Amino acid sequence: MKPEYLLNWNPWWTTKEVPSALKGIFRSVNPLIFKALPEREIMALTGIRRSGKTTLMYQLVESLLTRYQPAQILYLNLDDELLKRESLESIYSFYREHKNPEDYAFIFLDEIQNAVGWEKFLKKYYDLREKVKFIISGSSANLLKGEYSTLLTGRNLTFEIYPLSFSEFLKFGHIDFNEPASALKAKILFQLDQYFEFGGFPEIYFKPEELKKLVLKQYFDDIIYKDLVKRYNINAQKITDLAVYLFTNIGNSFSIRNLRNCTGLSTDSIKDYLSDLEEAYMLLVLDYFSYSLKEQSQFPKKAYCLDCGLRNSVGFRFSSDSGWLAENCVVAELRRTGQQAYYWKNKGEVDFILKEKNQDLTAINVSYTDEIPEREIKALLEFKKEFKNTTKLILITKEIEKTEQGITLIPLWKWLLTEKH
């Protein structure tokens, strides 16, 4: 390896700054990410492919350049075919020999799952108390569950990176919140329609509209082939068919038997593929709400997609999709803010149940309309009657905003912009 090759990935070694094209737009990410940067623990950034992990890494580099010398910061994109041919040990040794022999180093390893033996490499230098901080990224939740957690338990801080929230989406659109209320609301509702249609992947926002769906479809294919088929050696067409079926039917309940009848896949394959789609951050699966695990297991599950745009690029479309997309936006926002959601059904059905830390419950229904069906109100009241520790009842609407019978009715756009904690 020649020093010039590492320079290609680390232009700040000569310019002393990160090129503006790489830094992108600063997002409202967890502030603890920047606070944890000087700490010794390995930092892991995980999330769906193209969610902005690489851009965030460059932003972290930019923040470090205000306190450290450029040569102390090494970034490697392990999707690079030339880098894949080298071991992490040889690259690190080369960097120490030619660029930074003794000073503290910050090593950014992007898409680390592409490097053979990365877990043992990180553990070795962490346990040796080497003067180095590792910041890694990966596109699979398995990064946290498998070999990574086994070897690096207690040595890491992990942060999940998601596509844009709606508030970030508005920031990308330079929405001026000081505008007159009527004009501002019209712009927000227009942006919400765009968010429904194309989702929140950062780069998609800036693509020409006629190309957005094509690029989203490519994202879908990349996740299937690079993060799933290649990693687990599974059947590409079968897992694609399952994903398309679930994305077409977001918000509908399913059972393994139902999926087996619809797809022709075996029970074991369906269970494996569901797990794989969840680990790739594509699929959000909700369980039935019950304090009894036995009862919970007897009910079907519900599936959603992490991003509406990704869903729309492959799922079949129907005229009534706006209601399902609104529901999908809500569950994706709950996941983004770290809240575990369930659904509940008896005589009526409640879309989302949240358990608070103090064991209080929140029940949420989504009815993206201004003519609220009576069943939406009755279901929330029915749930509260059965579970006395329910403290919040929320009905997310299209335009209606009021409180009645202890239920807070709030427009979707306003709920998406409200602090969830």
MIMIMI-76357 format. One line per 10 residues: number of its first residue (from 1); for each residue x, y, z of C-alpha. Coordinates in steps of 0.25 Angstrom, whole numbers, plus 5000, padded with zeros to 4 digits. Example, Ala and Ser with C-alpha at 12.3 -4.5 7.8 and 13.67 -1.06 7.14 Angstrom:
2
1) 5049/4982/5031 | 5055/4996/5029 .
END
This chain:
421
1) 5000/5000/5000 | 5005/5014/4997 | 5003/5026/5006 | 4996/5033/4994 | 4985/5023/4995 | 4981/5026/5009 | 4982/5041/5006 | 4970/5039/4996 | 4961/5036/5008 | 4967/5046/5017 .
11) 4968/5059/5009 | 4969/5067/5022 | 4983/5062/5024 | 4987/5073/5014 | 4975/5083/5014 | 4973/5082/5029 | 4958/5082/5027 | 4947/5073/5022 | 4942/5076/5008 | 4928/5083/5009 .
21) 4923/5072/5000 | 4926/5061/5010 | 4921/5068/5022 | 4906/5070/5017 | 4896/5076/5026 | 4897/5075/5041 | 4885/5067/5046 | 4878/5066/5060 | 4886/5053/5064 | 4887/5049/5078 .
31) 4897/5059/5085 | 4903/5048/5093 | 4910/5044/5080 | 4919/5056/5080 | 4920/5056/5095 | 4925/5042/5095 | 4935/5044/5084 | 4947/5046/5093 | 4944/5035/5102 | 4952/5022/5101 .
41) 4940/5012/5098 | 4939/5008/5083 | 4927/5016/5077 | 4918/5008/5068 | 4908/5015/5058 | 4898/5005/5052 | 4886/5007/5044 | 4880/5004/5030 | 4889/5006/5018 | 4889/5020/5013 .
51) 4883/5026/5026 | 4895/5036/5027 | 4905/5029/5036 | 4917/5032/5026 | 4913/5047/5026 | 4912/5047/5041 | 4926/5041/5042 | 4931/5052/5033 | 4924/5062/5043 | 4931/5055/5055 .
61) 4944/5057/5047 | 4941/5072/5045 | 4939/5073/5060 | 4952/5066/5064 | 4960/5075/5055 | 4957/5087/5064 | 4965/5080/5075 | 4975/5070/5068 | 4985/5070/5057 | 4980/5064/5044 .
71) 4989/5053/5044 | 4983/5048/5056 | 4970/5044/5049 | 4969/5033/5039 | 4956/5029/5032 | 4955/5016/5024 | 4943/5012/5015 | 4943/4997/5016 | 4934/4996/5004 | 4946/5000/4996 .
81) 4951/4988/4988 | 4966/4991/4990 | 4964/4992/5005 | 4957/4979/5005 | 4970/4973/5000 | 4977/4977/5013 | 4976/4973/5027 | 4972/4983/5037 | 4985/4980/5045 | 4994/4983/5032 .
91) 4986/4996/5030 | 4988/5001/5044 | 5002/4997/5044 | 5005/5005/5031 | 4997/5017/5037 | 5006/5017/5049 | 5019/5015/5042 | 5016/5026/5031 | 5007/5036/5037 | 5005/5035/5052 .
101) 5016/5027/5059 | 5012/5031/5074 | 5001/5041/5076 | 4987/5038/5080 | 4979/5033/5068 | 4964/5033/5064 | 4961/5022/5054 | 4948/5022/5046 | 4945/5009/5040 | 4932/5010/5031 .
111) 4924/4998/5027 | 4933/4990/5036 | 4926/4977/5034 | 4934/4976/5021 | 4947/4974/5028 | 4951/4960/5032 | 4954/4958/5047 | 4950/4972/5051 | 4944/4968/5065 | 4958/4962/5069 .
121) 4965/4974/5064 | 4957/4984/5072 | 4958/4976/5084 | 4973/4974/5083 | 4976/4989/5083 | 4965/4993/5093 | 4970/4983/5103 | 4985/4987/5101 | 4980/5001/5104 | 4987/5006/5091 .
131) 4986/5021/5089 | 4974/5020/5079 | 4959/5022/5078 | 4951/5014/5069 | 4938/5019/5062 | 4932/5008/5054 | 4919/5007/5045 | 4911/4996/5040 | 4898/4993/5033 | 4893/4981/5041 .
141) 4887/4980/5055 | 4894/4967/5056 | 4907/4976/5058 | 4901/4977/5072 | 4896/4963/5074 | 4906/4953/5069 | 4921/4953/5069 | 4922/4968/5072 | 4915/4967/5086 | 4921/4954/5090 .
151) 4935/4960/5088 | 4933/4975/5092 | 4923/4975/5103 | 4926/4986/5112 | 4936/4992/5102 | 4926/5000/5093 | 4916/5011/5092 | 4905/5008/5081 | 4897/5018/5074 | 4886/5016/5063 .
161) 4885/5025/5051 | 4872/5026/5044 | 4867/5033/5032 | 4862/5047/5034 | 4851/5050/5044 | 4840/5060/5039 | 4846/5071/5046 | 4860/5069/5039 | 4853/5067/5026 | 4847/5081/5028 .
171) 4861/5086/5032 | 4866/5081/5018 | 4855/5089/5011 | 4859/5102/5019 | 4845/5104/5024 | 4845/5117/5031 | 4836/5116/5044 | 4835/5131/5045 | 4826/5132/5033 | 4811/5135/5035 .
181) 4804/5123/5040 | 4795/5120/5028 | 4807/5120/5018 | 4815/5112/5028 | 4805/5101/5030 | 4802/5100/5015 | 4817/5098/5013 | 4818/5088/5024 | 4806/5080/5018 | 4813/5080/5005 .
191) 4826/5075/5011 | 4818/5064/5018 | 4812/5059/5005 | 4826/5058/5000 | 4831/5051/5012 | 4820/5041/5010 | 4824/5038/4996 | 4839/5039/4996 | 4843/5036/5011 | 4854/5042/5018 .
201) 4867/5036/5013 | 4876/5049/5012 | 4882/5048/4998 | 4868/5045/4992 | 4863/5059/4997 | 4872/5065/4987 | 4870/5056/4975 | 4861/5060/4963 | 4847/5055/4966 | 4847/5046/4953 .
211) 4859/5039/4959 | 4855/5038/4974 | 4848/5024/4972 | 4859/5018/4963 | 4869/5022/4974 | 4860/5016/4985 | 4858/5003/4978 | 4874/5003/4976 | 4875/5005/4991 | 4865/4993/4993 .
221) 4873/4984/4984 | 4886/4988/4991 | 4881/4984/5004 | 4875/4971/5000 | 4888/4967/4992 | 4899/4973/5000 | 4894/4973/5014 | 4886/4960/5014 | 4888/4951/5002 | 4904/4953/5002 .
231) 4905/4952/5017 | 4895/4940/5020 | 4896/4933/5006 | 4880/4933/5005 | 4871/4932/4993 | 4870/4947/4987 | 4857/4945/4980 | 4850/4938/4992 | 4854/4949/5002 | 4850/4960/4992 .
241) 4836/4954/4990 | 4834/4953/5005 | 4839/4968/5007 | 4830/4973/4995 | 4818/4965/5001 | 4820/4971/5015 | 4822/4985/5010 | 4810/4985/5001 | 4802/4981/5014 | 4808/4990/5024 .
251) 4799/4991/5037 | 4792/4978/5034 | 4794/4967/5044 | 4801/4954/5039 | 4804/4940/5044 | 4815/4930/5040 | 4804/4921/5034 | 4798/4933/5027 | 4811/4937/5021 | 4814/4922/5017 .
261) 4800/4921/5009 | 4803/4935/5002 | 4818/4933/4998 | 4819/4917/4998 | 4832/4919/5007 | 4834/4909/5018 | 4832/4912/5032 | 4847/4912/5036 | 4850/4921/5024 | 4840/4931/5027 .
271) 4845/4932/5042 | 4859/4934/5037 | 4855/4944/5026 | 4847/4952/5036 | 4859/4953/5045 | 4868/4956/5034 | 4859/4968/5029 | 4859/4973/5043 | 4874/4972/5045 | 4876/4980/5032 .
281) 4866/4991/5038 | 4856/4990/5027 | 4845/4984/5035 | 4838/4988/5048 | 4830/4977/5054 | 4820/4979/5065 | 4815/4969/5075 | 4802/4969/5082 | 4801/4976/5095 | 4800/4967/5107 .
291) 4806/4965/5120 | 4806/4950/5118 | 4816/4945/5108 | 4808/4933/5105 | 4796/4941/5101 | 4805/4951/5093 | 4810/4939/5085 | 4796/4934/5082 | 4793/4947/5074 | 4798/4951/5060 .
301) 4809/4961/5058 | 4808/4974/5050 | 4819/4979/5040 | 4823/4993/5035 | 4835/4998/5027 | 4845/5007/5034 | 4844/5018/5022 | 4831/5021/5014 | 4839/5024/5002 | 4846/5010/5002 .
311) 4833/5004/5004 | 4827/5012/4992 | 4838/5008/4983 | 4835/4993/4983 | 4821/4991/4990 | 4808/4991/4981 | 4800/5004/4983 | 4786/5006/4986 | 4777/5018/4986 | 4775/5018/5001 .
321) 4790/5017/5004 | 4791/5031/5011 | 4785/5025/5024 | 4795/5014/5024 | 4806/5023/5021 | 4802/5032/5032 | 4802/5020/5042 | 4816/5016/5036 | 4821/5030/5039 | 4816/5029/5053 .
331) 4823/5015/5056 | 4836/5019/5049 | 4836/5032/5058 | 4834/5024/5071 | 4845/5015/5067 | 4854/5026/5064 | 4852/5032/5077 | 4855/5019/5084 | 4841/5015/5088 | 4836/5000/5087 .
341) 4822/5000/5081 | 4812/4989/5082 | 4797/4988/5076 | 4785/4983/5084 | 4772/4977/5079 | 4759/4973/5086 | 4745/4978/5081 | 4753/4990/5076 | 4767/4992/5072 | 4778/5001/5076 .
351) 4790/5004/5066 | 4801/5006/5076 | 4803/5004/5091 | 4815/5009/5098 | 4820/5005/5112 | 4826/5016/5120 | 4838/5014/5130 | 4828/5016/5141 | 4819/5005/5135 | 4809/5016/5131 .
361) 4803/5013/5117 | 4800/5022/5105 | 4790/5017/5095 | 4791/5023/5080 | 4781/5022/5069 | 4784/5028/5055 | 4772/5033/5047 | 4778/5041/5035 | 4765/5048/5032 | 4756/5059/5037 .
371) 4744/5050/5039 | 4748/5042/5050 | 4741/5028/5051 | 4734/5026/5064 | 4742/5012/5065 | 4755/5020/5067 | 4750/5027/5080 | 4743/5014/5085 | 4755/5006/5084 | 4764/5016/5092 .
381) 4753/5017/5103 | 4752/5002/5103 | 4767/5000/5105 | 4767/5010/5116 | 4756/5003/5123 | 4763/4990/5123 | 4777/4995/5126 | 4775/5005/5138 | 4790/5010/5137 | 4787/5017/5124 .
391) 4790/5031/5125 | 4790/5036/5111 | 4780/5034/5100 | 4785/5040/5086 | 4777/5041/5073 | 4786/5045/5062 | 4778/5052/5051 | 4779/5060/5038 | 4775/5074/5042 | 4766/5073/5055 .
401) 4772/5078/5068 | 4764/5077/5081 | 4762/5069/5094 | 4750/5061/5097 | 4747/5049/5106 | 4761/5050/5111 | 4767/5047/5097 | 4776/5057/5091 | 4773/5059/5076 | 4786/5065/5069 .
411) 4789/5066/5054 | 4800/5057/5049 | 4809/5068/5045 | 4809/5074/5058 | 4811/5061/5066 | 4823/5058/5057 | 4829/5072/5061 | 4826/5070/5076 | 4837/5065/5086 | 4834/5051/5089 .
421) 4841/5050/5102 .
END
